[in-house]
């Protein structure tokens, strides 16, 4: 009663709600930047059984954002180190550490033991694997992703809702999308996104609030701007995963396929002639673009603004860092709208280099 007093005195939770948390079983895939805050808050909230799967070890470069660990954790397996720290936070719950990689051979049996799966991974191979296993085992998936200063949160496969593949049907070509170790990340960002993931888990267990199913929440740490993108369910995509259940253990994800999302550089853009450049940022975001004609369609309004898109032109989308522009292309691809490209560089690159490149090309 004393430990969970602030939960129990909430009329929306009470003792019945706290008992639901105590009976819940949650598996967190990855004990890194996202996994650490998820695990901390779920352990503190009294989730009865927490599973942690991660084969990596704690390194000094992790400590900038993976605040569950300290200097004494260096060199330890992340799942086992997390278990030690979490046991000190709450010794009344069960914590299972799995210090090995998640793969096609062990995922099905492991996921069956838990009620909710949280994806805190940092690579596409694992994201698609986690998604497919959640479909096969009918488990809700709380998704989170981060990139430099931007993050995303959603809940997939929840109460017959859309899956991760409904948003991103195909994985990108291998080694085309950098992770945090290659491009960097603001230290507090995974804490923000991971906390939002933990919040979704608690709402699912308690049956309160509005779960982010069918919605992708996007957050920009530099502007504190948030937007929500609708995610439509593709039953055909889900059925394709279900049909492969019998052979799932022998599967291997093909990450050498060509992505449907076509990306171009700022140099490519300067050479386009019949082109519509579309800014999918919110109207208040900086920097403003003044050195070329731009159509403003915030990503959250894209599906309701198709009439603003010129089908006779090549369409180049850009945002702050390249995440939302790829989402825009993915949405339009699913709507069978052709000649759509995502600009690799964001708005600042347009200001810094486009005019120089265009002038040189015209000469």
Secondary structure, 3 states (H helix, E strand, C coil): CCCCHHHHCCCCCHHHHHHHHHHCEEEEECCCHHHHHHHHHHHHHCCCEEEEECCCECCHHHHHCCCCCCHHHCCCEHHHHHHHHHHHHCCCCEEEEECCCCCCCCHHHHHCCCCEEEECCCCHHHHHHHHHHHHHHCCEEEEEEEEECEEEEEEECCCCCCCHHHHCCCCCCCCCCCCHHHHCECCCHHHHHHHHHHHHHHHHHHCCCCCCECEEEEEECCCCEEEEEECCCCHHHHHHHHHCHHHHHHCCCCCCCCCCCEEECHHHHHHCCCEEEEECCCCCCCCCCCCCCCEECCHHHHHHCHHHCCCCCEEEEECCCCHHHHHHHHHHHHCCCCCEEEECCCHHHHHHHHHHHHHHHHC
